[in-house]
Amino acid sequence: MKSKWVRVTLMMLGIAGISTAQAAVDSYRYAHVTISTPWYIFIFLLMGVFAPFILMAVLAWRVAIKKAQNEASEKSETHTEN
């Protein structure tokens, strides 16, 4: 258990020792930013925000249809019993 904490501590010290300028240079080296990147971000966030609303609308519509069918079947059952 002690060796695990020693490893974690050394790893954190190593991470803290990395300069922020080096991290910034490395991030731009691997992130290929082009003119279309903001559009990709916009479309990703658009789907992430609107997908739950679309799902909510579909589920509400489905429940409303089932509720109407259940009410219609209950009315027909009570009407045939009388």
Buried (B, 14 or more C-beta within 10 A) or exposed (E): EEEEEEEEEEEEEEEEEEEEEEEEEEEEEEEEEEEEEEEEEEEEEEEEEEEEEEEEEEEEEEEEEEEEEEEEEEEEEEEEEE
